[in-house]
Amino acid sequence: MIAAFEGNECRGIWTPAAIMGGDADIVLQVFGKDADIPGATRIELRYYCASQQGYYVSAPISYSSYQTLGSIGNPYMPVWK
């Protein structure tokens, strides 16, 4: 499971179904109101790995309304702390 957080507030979540061959393209929508996101906000991704029973947290990502990070052909790769 991967989720996007602004502080302690969850703004989006992705849960895998079946992943064939070990690779997956993840499309994650991050939600908020324009009043909550005046210019840019800092989002962090949190990844839960069931096999290791642990969490991984990304470096903060600056994000603003209607922004797209990456694409299927050129995916965004977060930096994990």
N, C-alpha and C positions, 0 to 999 in steps of 0.2 A: 504494500500500500504506500502511495506517495500522497502527501497533502501539502498545500500551500498555506502558510500562516503569516499574518501581520501581527506581530507580538504574540499573544496567546489566543488570538481569534482565528479560527479556521476559515479560509477564504476559498478553498477548492480542494477536491479529493479525487483520487484515481485509484481504483481497485482493479487488479488484473483479473481477467477470466482465465483463459488458457493461453499460454505462450508457447508457440511451436518453435523448436530449435533453440530455445534460450534467448532469443532476441525479441524486443518489443518496441514499437513506436508508441510513445505516450502522448496523448493530447489531453492537456489539463487546462481547464478554464478557471480563472481566478476571478472571484466576484467581489464587488464592493459598490458603494454609492459614490457618485462624483464628490459629494461633500466630504466623504471619508478620505478621498484621494485627490487633494487639491492640485498637486503637480506630479509628484512622484512619491512613492512609498517604498518601503523596504520589505520585501517578501523573503521568507526563507522556506525551503522545501524540507520536509521531514519524511524520511523513508524508513519503514519498518521492515526488517528482514526476519521472517518467521523462523527460518532455519537456524539463525544465530540468536534469535530472541533478543534483538537489540535494535536501537534507532540510530540513524545517521542523519546529520543536519547539514544543509548546504551553507555556503557562505551567503551573506545577504545579497539579494538581487534587487536593484533599483527598478521599479516598475511604475508605469502610468497607464491611465485608462486607454483601452483599445490597442494596447501595444501587443505585438506578436514577437515572441522569442523563438527563432528557429522555424524549421519546416520539416516535412517528411524527407525531402531531399537533402536538407542541411540542418540536422537537428541541433538544438541547444543542449550543451553538455554542462550541467551544473558542476561547481567545484564543491566537493564534500569536505567538511572539516574533520 
